[in-house]
Amino acid sequence: MTRIVTHQLPSAKRAGFVVREILRIYGERRRVVVWVADEARRRVLDDYLWTWEKLSFLPHCVWSAGMGQIEDPVVLLGEVGNPNGAEALVVADDLPPEDWICEFDEVHDFIPPGDEGVERERWWAERRDAQKEMTE
């Protein structure tokens, strides 16, 4: 069963929170896939991972299906895949495809304040409920 973890954001800005979660997972020596459906946001997050803190390095790559399997511990992608055999999925923008999330041991998403956050939290609650029903 996939463990779904939602993190409440104080504002709609999520990049810093996403990076901290990626770092936490990477620090545990686990692999992570970062879902960034929007290509422009994916490029921005890629740049941010190189520049977010001086003297730090977070090994990562931006993946496309033509690249096949890779060894990088952190992979940014905008299409369904798990090219590095990651255990964790971090959602950095739009919601991922529902049938794909169960391929991971855990999924992390960031819930913004307001109506968007309410809808997003509801979507995840439905996924949790569906998983519970399948195990009962």
N, CA, C and O atoms as a GROMACS GRO file, in nm:
protein
  544
    1MET      N    1   0.084  -0.118   0.000
    1MET     CA    2   0.000   0.000   0.000
    1MET      C    3   0.089   0.125   0.000
    1MET      O    4   0.187   0.132   0.075
    2THR      N    5   0.056   0.219  -0.083
    2THR     CA    6   0.130   0.344  -0.093
    2THR      C    7   0.095   0.436   0.022
    2THR      O    8  -0.022   0.461   0.050
    3ARG      N    9   0.196   0.487   0.087
    3ARG     CA   10   0.175   0.584   0.195
    3ARG      C   11   0.164   0.723   0.130
    3ARG      O   12   0.257   0.767   0.062
    4ILE      N   13   0.052   0.789   0.151
    4ILE     CA   14   0.029   0.921   0.094
    4ILE      C   15   0.048   1.025   0.203
    4ILE      O   16  -0.021   1.023   0.305
    5VAL      N   17   0.141   1.118   0.180
    5VAL     CA   18   0.172   1.221   0.277
    5VAL      C   19   0.145   1.357   0.212
    5VAL      O   20   0.200   1.388   0.107
    6THR      N   21   0.061   1.435   0.276
    6THR     CA   22   0.036   1.570   0.226
    6THR      C   23   0.096   1.670   0.324
    6THR      O   24   0.089   1.652   0.446
    7HIS      N   25   0.155   1.774   0.269
    7HIS     CA   26   0.220   1.878   0.347
    7HIS      C   27   0.146   2.009   0.322
    7HIS      O   28   0.129   2.050   0.207
    8GLN      N   29   0.101   2.074   0.426
    8GLN     CA   30   0.028   2.200   0.413
    8GLN      C   31   0.126   2.314   0.388
    8GLN      O   32   0.222   2.332   0.464
    9LEU      N   33   0.102   2.391   0.284
    9LEU     CA   34   0.186   2.505   0.250
    9LEU      C   35   0.130   2.633   0.310
    9LEU      O   36   0.008   2.648   0.319
   10PRO      N   37   0.216   2.725   0.352
   10PRO     CA   38   0.167   2.853   0.403
   10PRO      C   39   0.125   2.948   0.291
   10PRO      O   40   0.050   3.044   0.315
   11SER      N   41   0.173   2.922   0.167
   11SER     CA   42   0.137   3.003   0.050
   11SER      C   43   0.138   2.911  -0.071
   11SER      O   44   0.164   2.792  -0.059
   12ALA      N   45   0.109   2.967  -0.187
   12ALA     CA   46   0.106   2.887  -0.309
   12ALA      C   47   0.246   2.851  -0.358
   12ALA      O   48   0.260   2.766  -0.445
   13LYS      N   49   0.349   2.914  -0.304
   13LYS     CA   50   0.487   2.886  -0.347
   13LYS      C   51   0.534   2.756  -0.286
   13LYS      O   52   0.528   2.737  -0.165
   14ARG      N   53   0.580   2.665  -0.371
   14ARG     CA   54   0.615   2.532  -0.321
   14ARG      C   55   0.758   2.490  -0.346
   14ARG      O   56   0.803   2.393  -0.286
   15ALA      N   57   0.833   2.557  -0.431
   15ALA     CA   58   0.965   2.510  -0.474
   15ALA      C   59   1.058   2.479  -0.355
   15ALA      O   60   1.120   2.373  -0.352
   16GLY      N   61   1.067   2.569  -0.260
   16GLY     CA   62   1.154   2.547  -0.145
   16GLY      C   63   1.113   2.426  -0.064
   16GLY      O   64   1.199   2.352  -0.016
   17PHE      N   65   0.984   2.405  -0.048
   17PHE     CA   66   0.934   2.289   0.027
   17PHE      C   67   0.960   2.160  -0.049
   17PHE      O   68   0.994   2.057   0.010
   18VAL      N   69   0.943   2.166  -0.181
   18VAL     CA   70   0.970   2.048  -0.265
   18VAL      C   71   1.117   2.009  -0.252
   18VAL      O   72   1.149   1.892  -0.233
   19VAL      N   73   1.207   2.107  -0.262
   19VAL     CA   74   1.350   2.078  -0.252
   19VAL      C   75   1.385   2.019  -0.116
   19VAL      O   76   1.462   1.923  -0.109
   20ARG      N   77   1.330   2.074  -0.010
   20ARG     CA   78   1.359   2.020   0.124
   20ARG      C   79   1.311   1.875   0.137
   20ARG      O   80   1.378   1.794   0.201
   21GLU      N   81   1.196   1.842   0.079
   21GLU     CA   82   1.147   1.704   0.085
   21GLU      C   83   1.236   1.611   0.002
   21GLU      O   84   1.265   1.499   0.043
   22ILE      N   85   1.277   1.657  -0.115
   22ILE     CA   86   1.368   1.578  -0.197
   22ILE      C   87   1.497   1.552  -0.120
   22ILE      O   88   1.547   1.440  -0.117
   23LEU      N   89   1.550   1.656  -0.058
   23LEU     CA   90   1.674   1.642   0.021
   23LEU      C   91   1.656   1.544   0.136
   23LEU      O   92   1.746   1.465   0.165
   24ARG      N   93   1.542   1.549   0.202
   24ARG     CA   94   1.518   1.458   0.314
   24ARG      C   95   1.521   1.312   0.265
   24ARG      O   96   1.586   1.227   0.325
   25ILE      N   97   1.451   1.287   0.157
   25ILE     CA   98   1.444   1.150   0.102
   25ILE      C   99   1.583   1.107   0.053
   25ILE      O  100   1.627   0.996   0.081
   26TYR      N  101   1.650   1.195  -0.019
   26TYR     CA  102   1.785   1.166  -0.068
   26TYR      C  103   1.880   1.141   0.050
   26TYR      O  104   1.966   1.053   0.043
   27GLY      N  105   1.865   1.219   0.157
   27GLY     CA  106   1.947   1.203   0.276
   27GLY      C  107   1.929   1.067   0.343
   27GLY      O  108   2.018   1.019   0.414
   28GLU      N  109   1.815   1.005   0.320
   28GLU     CA  110   1.789   0.870   0.371
   28GLU      C  111   1.841   0.764   0.274
   28GLU      O  112   1.816   0.644   0.292
   29ARG      N  113   1.914   0.808   0.172
   29ARG     CA  114   1.973   0.721   0.070
   29ARG      C  115   1.867   0.645  -0.010
   29ARG      O  116   1.885   0.529  -0.048
   30ARG      N  117   1.756   0.714  -0.032
   30ARG     CA  118   1.651   0.656  -0.116
   30ARG      C  119   1.642   0.735  -0.245
   30ARG      O  120   1.680   0.852  -0.251
   31ARG      N  121   1.591   0.669  -0.346
   31ARG     CA  122   1.572   0.733  -0.476
   31ARG      C  123   1.434   0.799  -0.480
   31ARG      O  124   1.340   0.757  -0.413
   32VAL      N  125   1.425   0.903  -0.562
   32VAL     CA  126   1.299   0.978  -0.570
   32VAL      C  127   1.272   1.021  -0.713
   32VAL      O  128   1.363   1.059  -0.787
   33VAL      N  129   1.146   1.013  -0.750
   33VAL     CA  130   1.097   1.068  -0.876
   33VAL      C  131   1.016   1.192  -0.840
   33VAL      O  132   0.935   1.190  -0.747
   34VAL      N  133   1.039   1.300  -0.914
   34VAL     CA  134   0.968   1.426  -0.890
   34VAL      C  135   0.878   1.452  -1.010
   34VAL      O  136   0.926   1.471  -1.122
   35TRP      N  137   0.748   1.452  -0.987
   35TRP     CA  138   0.649   1.475  -1.092
   35TRP      C  139   0.633   1.625  -1.113
   35TRP      O  140   0.588   1.698  -1.025
   36VAL      N  141   0.672   1.670  -1.233
   36VAL     CA  142   0.654   1.810  -1.273
   36VAL      C  143   0.595   1.805  -1.413
   36VAL      O  144   0.668   1.804  -1.512
   37ALA      N  145   0.463   1.803  -1.420
   37ALA     CA  146   0.394   1.784  -1.547
   37ALA      C  147   0.423   1.896  -1.647
   37ALA      O  148   0.433   1.870  -1.767
   38ASP      N  149   0.435   2.017  -1.599
   38ASP     CA  150   0.457   2.132  -1.686
   38ASP      C  151   0.605   2.145  -1.721
   38ASP      O  152   0.689   2.155  -1.632
   39GLU      N  153   0.637   2.145  -1.850
   39GLU     CA  154   0.776   2.148  -1.894
   39GLU      C  155   0.850   2.273  -1.847
   39GLU      O  156   0.965   2.264  -1.805
   40ALA      N  157   0.786   2.388  -1.853
   40ALA     CA  158   0.851   2.512  -1.808
   40ALA      C  159   0.882   2.505  -1.658
   40ALA      O  160   0.990   2.545  -1.616
   41ARG      N  161   0.790   2.455  -1.578
   41ARG     CA  162   0.814   2.440  -1.434
   41ARG      C  163   0.924   2.336  -1.408
   41ARG      O  164   1.001   2.350  -1.313
   42ARG      N  165   0.929   2.234  -1.491
   42ARG     CA  166   1.032   2.132  -1.477
   42ARG      C  167   1.170   2.195  -1.498
   42ARG      O  168   1.264   2.165  -1.424
   43ARG      N  169   1.183   2.280  -1.598
   43ARG     CA  170   1.311   2.348  -1.623
   43ARG      C  171   1.346   2.441  -1.508
   43ARG      O  172   1.462   2.449  -1.467
   44VAL      N  173   1.247   2.511  -1.455
   44VAL     CA  174   1.272   2.601  -1.343
   44VAL      C  175   1.318   2.523  -1.220
   44VAL      O  176   1.413   2.563  -1.153
   45LEU      N  177   1.252   2.410  -1.191
   45LEU     CA  178   1.292   2.329  -1.076
   45LEU      C  179   1.432   2.270  -1.099
   45LEU      O  180   1.511   2.263  -1.005
   46ASP      N  181   1.462   2.228  -1.220
   46ASP     CA  182   1.595   2.179  -1.252
   46ASP      C  183   1.699   2.286  -1.221
   46ASP      O  184   1.798   2.258  -1.154
   47ASP      N  185   1.677   2.408  -1.268
   47ASP     CA  186   1.770   2.518  -1.238
   47ASP      C  187   1.778   2.543  -1.088
   47ASP      O  188   1.887   2.564  -1.034
   48TYR      N  189   1.665   2.541  -1.022
   48TYR     CA  190   1.660   2.568  -0.878
   48TYR      C  191   1.740   2.464  -0.799
   48TYR      O  192   1.805   2.498  -0.701
   49LEU      N  193   1.735   2.339  -0.842
   49LEU     CA  194   1.811   2.235  -0.773
   49LEU      C  195   1.962   2.257  -0.785
   49LEU      O  196   2.039   2.210  -0.702
   50TRP      N  197   2.004   2.327  -0.889
   50TRP     CA  198   2.146   2.359  -0.904
   50TRP      C  199   2.186   2.483  -0.825
   50TRP      O  200   2.303   2.499  -0.791
   51THR      N  201   2.091   2.570  -0.796
   51THR     CA  202   2.127   2.701  -0.740
   51THR      C  203   2.065   2.731  -0.605
   51THR      O  204   2.092   2.838  -0.549
   52TRP      N  205   1.985   2.644  -0.550
   52TRP     CA  206   1.907   2.676  -0.430
   52TRP      C  207   1.993   2.706  -0.309
   52TRP      O  208   1.952   2.785  -0.223
   53GLU      N  209   2.111   2.647  -0.300
   53GLU     CA  210   2.199   2.675  -0.187
   53GLU      C  211   2.343   2.664  -0.234
   53GLU      O  212   2.382   2.567  -0.300
   54LYS      N  213   2.423   2.764  -0.201
   54LYS     CA  214   2.563   2.761  -0.240
   54LYS      C  215   2.633   2.643  -0.175
   54LYS      O  216   2.600   2.603  -0.063
   55LEU      N  217   2.728   2.589  -0.245
   55LEU     CA  218   2.812   2.478  -0.197
   55LEU      C  219   2.736   2.349  -0.172
   55LEU      O  220   2.782   2.263  -0.098
   56SER      N  221   2.621   2.336  -0.233
   56SER     CA  222   2.548   2.210  -0.218
   56SER      C  223   2.526   2.150  -0.356
   56SER      O  224   2.521   2.221  -0.457
   57PHE      N  225   2.511   2.020  -0.359
   57PHE     CA  226   2.489   1.951  -0.485
   57PHE      C  227   2.388   1.841  -0.462
   57PHE      O  228   2.406   1.757  -0.373
   58LEU      N  229   2.285   1.841  -0.540
   58LEU     CA  230   2.184   1.736  -0.533
   58LEU      C  231   2.182   1.668  -0.670
   58LEU      O  232   2.128   1.723  -0.766
   59PRO      N  233   2.241   1.549  -0.680
   59PRO     CA  234   2.248   1.483  -0.810
   59PRO      C  235   2.110   1.451  -0.864
   59PRO      O  236   2.030   1.384  -0.799
   60HIS      N  237   2.084   1.500  -0.983
   60HIS     CA  238   1.952   1.480  -1.043
   60HIS      C  239   1.962   1.493  -1.194
   60HIS      O  240   2.063   1.537  -1.249
   61CYS      N  241   1.854   1.453  -1.260
   61CYS     CA  242   1.845   1.473  -1.404
   61CYS      C  243   1.700   1.496  -1.443
   61CYS      O  244   1.607   1.462  -1.368
   62VAL      N  245   1.682   1.553  -1.559
   62VAL     CA  246   1.550   1.567  -1.619
   62VAL      C  247   1.539   1.452  -1.718
   62VAL      O  248   1.622   1.438  -1.809
   63TRP      N  249   1.437   1.371  -1.701
   63TRP     CA  250   1.424   1.246  -1.777
   63TRP      C  251   1.316   1.256  -1.884
   63TRP      O  252   1.215   1.323  -1.867
   64SER      N  253   1.342   1.187  -1.995
   64SER     CA  254   1.239   1.164  -2.096
   64SER      C  255   1.245   1.016  -2.132
   64SER      O  256   1.347   0.951  -2.111
   65ALA      N  257   1.137   0.963  -2.184
   65ALA     CA  258   1.125   0.819  -2.208
   65ALA      C  259   1.236   0.761  -2.294
   65ALA      O  260   1.274   0.645  -2.275
   66GLY      N  261   1.290   0.838  -2.385
   66GLY     CA  262   1.396   0.790  -2.472
   66GLY      C  263   1.526   0.761  -2.399
   66GLY      O  264   1.615   0.696  -2.454
   67MET      N  265   1.540   0.809  -2.276
   67MET     CA  266   1.663   0.790  -2.200
   67MET      C  267   1.669   0.652  -2.135
   67MET      O  268   1.778   0.607  -2.098
   68GLY      N  269   1.557   0.583  -2.121
   68GLY     CA  270   1.555   0.452  -2.058
   68GLY      C  271   1.586   0.459  -1.909
   68GLY      O  272   1.562   0.561  -1.845
   69GLN      N  273   1.638   0.349  -1.855
   69GLN     CA  274   1.671   0.342  -1.712
   69GLN      C  275   1.797   0.424  -1.685
   69GLN      O  276   1.888   0.429  -1.768
   70ILE      N  277   1.802   0.487  -1.567
   70ILE     CA  278   1.916   0.570  -1.530
   70ILE      C  279   1.954   0.545  -1.384
   70ILE      O  280   1.878   0.484  -1.310
   71GLU      N  281   2.070   0.592  -1.346
   71GLU     CA  282   2.121   0.572  -1.210
   71GLU      C  283   2.101   0.692  -1.118
   71GLU      O  284   2.116   0.679  -0.997
   72ASP      N  285   2.067   0.807  -1.172
   72ASP     CA  286   2.053   0.927  -1.088
   72ASP      C  287   1.954   0.903  -0.975
   72ASP      O  288   1.847   0.845  -0.998
   73PRO      N  289   1.987   0.945  -0.853
   73PRO     CA  290   1.898   0.921  -0.740
   73PRO      C  291   1.772   1.010  -0.740
   73PRO      O  292   1.672   0.976  -0.677
   74VAL      N  293   1.779   1.122  -0.810
   74VAL     CA  294   1.665   1.214  -0.819
   74VAL      C  295   1.636   1.238  -0.966
   74VAL      O  296   1.724   1.276  -1.043
   75VAL      N  297   1.511   1.215  -1.005
   75VAL     CA  298   1.471   1.230  -1.144
   75VAL      C  299   1.349   1.321  -1.153
   75VAL      O  300   1.249   1.297  -1.086
   76LEU      N  301   1.359   1.424  -1.234
   76LEU     CA  302   1.245   1.510  -1.264
   76LEU      C  303   1.183   1.459  -1.393
   76LEU      O  304   1.252   1.435  -1.492
   77LEU      N  305   1.051   1.442  -1.391
   77LEU     CA  306   0.985   1.395  -1.512
   77LEU      C  307   0.845   1.450  -1.524
   77LEU      O  308   0.784   1.494  -1.426
   78GLY      N  309   0.795   1.447  -1.647
   78GLY     CA  310   0.661   1.495  -1.675
   78GLY      C  311   0.578   1.393  -1.750
   78GLY      O  312   0.471   1.424  -1.802
   79GLU      N  313   0.629   1.271  -1.754
   79GLU     CA  314   0.554   1.160  -1.811
   79GLU      C  315   0.572   1.041  -1.718
   79GLU      O  316   0.671   1.031  -1.646
   80VAL      N  317   0.477   0.952  -1.721
   80VAL     CA  318   0.478   0.838  -1.630
   80VAL      C  319   0.601   0.753  -1.652
   80VAL      O  320   0.636   0.718  -1.765
   81GLY      N  321   0.666   0.721  -1.543
   81GLY     CA  322   0.784   0.636  -1.547
   81GLY      C  323   0.849   0.630  -1.411
   81GLY      O  324   0.819   0.709  -1.322
   82ASN      N  325   0.938   0.535  -1.396
   82ASN     CA  326   1.019   0.524  -1.276
   82ASN      C  327   1.157   0.474  -1.321
   82ASN      O  328   1.196   0.361  -1.292
   83PRO      N  329   1.230   0.561  -1.392
   83PRO     CA  330   1.353   0.518  -1.457
   83PRO      C  331   1.469   0.488  -1.363
   83PRO      O  332   1.567   0.426  -1.405
   84ASN      N  333   1.460   0.529  -1.238
   84ASN     CA  334   1.568   0.504  -1.144
   84ASN      C  335   1.527   0.407  -1.032
   84ASN      O  336   1.600   0.390  -0.935
   85GLY      N  337   1.409   0.345  -1.046
   85GLY     CA  338   1.363   0.251  -0.945
   85GLY      C  339   1.333   0.318  -0.812
   85GLY      O  340   1.359   0.260  -0.706
   86ALA      N  341   1.279   0.439  -0.816
   86ALA     CA  342   1.252   0.516  -0.695
   86ALA      C  343   1.144   0.453  -0.609
   86ALA      O  344   1.053   0.388  -0.659
   87GLU      N  345   1.158   0.473  -0.478
   87GLU     CA  346   1.057   0.430  -0.381
   87GLU      C  347   0.958   0.542  -0.352
   87GLU      O  348   0.844   0.517  -0.311
   88ALA      N  349   1.003   0.667  -0.373
   88ALA     CA  350   0.922   0.782  -0.336
   88ALA      C  351   0.892   0.869  -0.458
   88ALA      O  352   0.974   0.885  -0.548
   89LEU      N  353   0.773   0.924  -0.457
   89LEU     CA  354   0.727   1.018  -0.559
   89LEU      C  355   0.697   1.150  -0.488
   89LEU      O  356   0.624   1.152  -0.389
   90VAL      N  357   0.754   1.259  -0.539
   90VAL     CA  358   0.725   1.392  -0.488
   90VAL      C  359   0.651   1.466  -0.599
   90VAL      O  360   0.699   1.474  -0.712
   91VAL      N  361   0.535   1.520  -0.566
   91VAL     CA  362   0.453   1.592  -0.663
   91VAL      C  363   0.488   1.740  -0.653
   91VAL      O  364   0.466   1.803  -0.549
   92ALA      N  365   0.542   1.795  -0.763
   92ALA     CA  366   0.588   1.934  -0.761
   92ALA      C  367   0.495   2.031  -0.832
   92ALA      O  368   0.516   2.152  -0.825
   93ASP      N  369   0.393   1.981  -0.901
   93ASP     CA  370   0.293   2.071  -0.959
   93ASP      C  371   0.160   1.999  -0.971
   93ASP      O  372   0.103   1.960  -0.869
   94ASP      N  373   0.107   1.982  -1.091
   94ASP     CA  374  -0.024   1.920  -1.108
   94ASP      C  375  -0.029   1.779  -1.050
   94ASP      O  376   0.074   1.715  -1.030
   95LEU      N  377  -0.149   1.732  -1.024
   95LEU     CA  378  -0.165   1.597  -0.971
   95LEU      C  379  -0.119   1.493  -1.073
   95LEU      O  380  -0.141   1.510  -1.193
   96PRO      N  381  -0.057   1.386  -1.026
   96PRO     CA  382  -0.010   1.281  -1.117
   96PRO      C  383  -0.124   1.190  -1.159
   96PRO      O  384  -0.231   1.193  -1.099
   97PRO      N  385  -0.103   1.108  -1.262
   97PRO     CA  386  -0.204   1.010  -1.301
   97PRO      C  387  -0.234   0.915  -1.184
   97PRO      O  388  -0.143   0.863  -1.120
   98GLU      N  389  -0.360   0.895  -1.158
   98GLU     CA  390  -0.404   0.818  -1.042
   98GLU      C  391  -0.350   0.675  -1.040
   98GLU      O  392  -0.306   0.628  -0.935
   99ASP      N  393  -0.352   0.607  -1.153
   99ASP     CA  394  -0.310   0.466  -1.154
   99ASP      C  395  -0.158   0.450  -1.140
   99ASP      O  396  -0.111   0.338  -1.118
  100TRP      N  397  -0.083   0.555  -1.152
  100TRP     CA  398   0.063   0.550  -1.144
  100TRP      C  399   0.114   0.559  -1.001
  100TRP      O  400   0.218   0.501  -0.969
  101ILE      N  401   0.044   0.630  -0.914
  101ILE     CA  402   0.096   0.656  -0.780
  101ILE      C  403   0.117   0.528  -0.698
  101ILE      O  404   0.202   0.525  -0.610
  102CYS      N  405   0.040   0.424  -0.727
  102CYS     CA  406   0.052   0.301  -0.649
  102CYS      C  407   0.182   0.226  -0.677
  102CYS      O  408   0.211   0.127  -0.610
  103GLU      N  409   0.260   0.271  -0.774
  103GLU     CA  410   0.389   0.209  -0.803
  103GLU      C  411   0.497   0.248  -0.702
  103GLU      O  412   0.607   0.192  -0.703
  104PHE      N  413   0.466   0.344  -0.615
  104PHE     CA  414   0.564   0.395  -0.520
  104PHE      C  415   0.526   0.356  -0.378
  104PHE      O  416   0.408   0.338  -0.346
  105ASP      N  417   0.627   0.342  -0.292
  105ASP     CA  418   0.601   0.314  -0.150
  105ASP      C  419   0.537   0.433  -0.081
  105ASP      O  420   0.452   0.417   0.007
  106GLU      N  421   0.579   0.553  -0.123
  106GLU     CA  422   0.521   0.673  -0.064
  106GLU      C  423   0.514   0.784  -0.166
  106GLU      O  424   0.593   0.791  -0.260
  107VAL      N  425   0.415   0.871  -0.145
  107VAL     CA  426   0.393   0.986  -0.232
  107VAL      C  427   0.380   1.108  -0.143
  107VAL      O  428   0.311   1.105  -0.041
  108HIS      N  429   0.448   1.216  -0.181
  108HIS     CA  430   0.441   1.342  -0.107
  108HIS      C  431   0.383   1.450  -0.197
  108HIS      O  432   0.427   1.467  -0.311
  109ASP      N  433   0.285   1.523  -0.146
  109ASP     CA  434   0.229   1.635  -0.220
  109ASP      C  435   0.219   1.754  -0.127
  109ASP      O  436   0.217   1.739  -0.004
  110PHE      N  437   0.212   1.871  -0.184
  110PHE     CA  438   0.213   1.996  -0.110
  110PHE      C  439   0.082   2.069  -0.135
  110PHE      O  440   0.049   2.103  -0.249
  111ILE      N  441   0.008   2.093  -0.029
  111ILE     CA  442  -0.128   2.146  -0.038
  111ILE      C  443  -0.126   2.297  -0.013
  111ILE      O  444  -0.094   2.343   0.097
  112PRO      N  445  -0.162   2.375  -0.116
  112PRO     CA  446  -0.165   2.520  -0.098
  112PRO      C  447  -0.289   2.562  -0.019
  112PRO      O  448  -0.384   2.485  -0.007
  113PRO      N  449  -0.287   2.683   0.036
  113PRO     CA  450  -0.406   2.732   0.106
  113PRO      C  451  -0.518   2.762   0.006
  113PRO      O  452  -0.495   2.775  -0.114
  114GLY      N  453  -0.639   2.771   0.058
  114GLY     CA  454  -0.752   2.811  -0.025
  114GLY      C  455  -0.824   2.696  -0.092
  114GLY      O  456  -0.804   2.580  -0.059
  115ASP      N  457  -0.909   2.732  -0.188
  115ASP     CA  458  -0.993   2.634  -0.256
  115ASP      C  459  -0.913   2.527  -0.330
  115ASP      O  460  -0.950   2.410  -0.328
  116GLU      N  461  -0.805   2.568  -0.393
  116GLU     CA  462  -0.723   2.469  -0.463
  116GLU      C  463  -0.672   2.363  -0.366
  116GLU      O  464  -0.671   2.244  -0.398
  117GLY      N  465  -0.630   2.405  -0.249
  117GLY     CA  466  -0.582   2.312  -0.149
  117GLY      C  467  -0.689   2.219  -0.098
  117GLY      O  468  -0.664   2.100  -0.075
  118VAL      N  469  -0.810   2.271  -0.081
  118VAL     CA  470  -0.922   2.188  -0.035
  118VAL      C  471  -0.950   2.078  -0.137
  118VAL      O  472  -0.968   1.962  -0.100
  119GLU      N  473  -0.954   2.115  -0.264
  119GLU     CA  474  -0.980   2.017  -0.370
  119GLU      C  475  -0.868   1.914  -0.379
  119GLU      O  476  -0.892   1.794  -0.397
  120ARG      N  477  -0.747   1.962  -0.366
  120ARG     CA  478  -0.632   1.872  -0.376
  120ARG      C  479  -0.629   1.774  -0.258
  120ARG      O  480  -0.603   1.655  -0.278
  121GLU      N  481  -0.654   1.821  -0.140
  121GLU     CA  482  -0.659   1.734  -0.022
  121GLU      C  483  -0.772   1.632  -0.035
  121GLU      O  484  -0.758   1.517   0.005
  122ARG      N  485  -0.885   1.675  -0.090
  122ARG     CA  486  -0.997   1.584  -0.112
  122ARG      C  487  -0.957   1.471  -0.209
  122ARG      O  488  -0.990   1.355  -0.188
  123TRP      N  489  -0.886   1.508  -0.316
  123TRP     CA  490  -0.841   1.409  -0.414
  123TRP      C  491  -0.754   1.303  -0.346
  123TRP      O  492  -0.771   1.184  -0.371
  124TRP      N  493  -0.661   1.346  -0.262
  124TRP     CA  494  -0.573   1.252  -0.192
  124TRP      C  495  -0.651   1.169  -0.090
  124TRP      O  496  -0.623   1.050  -0.073
  125ALA      N  497  -0.747   1.229  -0.023
  125ALA     CA  498  -0.830   1.153   0.073
  125ALA      C  499  -0.904   1.041   0.002
  125ALA      O  500  -0.917   0.931   0.056
  126GLU      N  501  -0.954   1.068  -0.117
  126GLU     CA  502  -1.021   0.963  -0.195
  126GLU      C  503  -0.925   0.850  -0.231
  126GLU      O  504  -0.964   0.734  -0.229
  127ARG      N  505  -0.799   0.882  -0.264
  127ARG     CA  506  -0.700   0.779  -0.294
  127ARG      C  507  -0.671   0.695  -0.170
  127ARG      O  508  -0.659   0.572  -0.179
  128ARG      N  509  -0.659   0.761  -0.053
  128ARG     CA  510  -0.636   0.687   0.072
  128ARG      C  511  -0.753   0.594   0.102
  128ARG      O  512  -0.733   0.478   0.137
  129ASP      N  513  -0.875   0.645   0.087
  129ASP     CA  514  -0.994   0.563   0.113
  129ASP      C  515  -1.000   0.443   0.019
  129ASP      O  516  -1.034   0.333   0.062
  130ALA      N  517  -0.967   0.463  -0.108
  130ALA     CA  518  -0.969   0.354  -0.205
  130ALA      C  519  -0.867   0.247  -0.167
  130ALA      O  520  -0.893   0.128  -0.181
  131GLN      N  521  -0.752   0.289  -0.119
  131GLN     CA  522  -0.650   0.192  -0.076
  131GLN      C  523  -0.697   0.112   0.045
  131GLN      O  524  -0.674  -0.008   0.053
  132LYS      N  525  -0.762   0.180   0.139
  132LYS     CA  526  -0.813   0.110   0.258
  132LYS      C  527  -0.916   0.005   0.219
  132LYS      O  528  -0.915  -0.106   0.271
  133GLU      N  529  -1.004   0.042   0.127
  133GLU     CA  530  -1.108  -0.054   0.082
  133GLU      C  531  -1.044  -0.175   0.016
  133GLU      O  532  -1.094  -0.286   0.032
  134MET      N  533  -0.936  -0.156  -0.057
  134MET     CA  534  -0.870  -0.268  -0.126
  134MET      C  535  -0.802  -0.362  -0.028
  134MET      O  536  -0.786  -0.481  -0.057
  135THR      N  537  -0.761  -0.312   0.088
  135THR     CA  538  -0.692  -0.397   0.185
  135THR      C  539  -0.786  -0.464   0.285
  135THR      O  540  -0.745  -0.553   0.359
  136GLU      N  541  -0.911  -0.421   0.287
  136GLU     CA  542  -1.007  -0.479   0.383
  136GLU      C  543  -1.073  -0.602   0.327
  136GLU      O  544  -1.157  -0.662   0.394
   0.00000   0.00000   0.00000
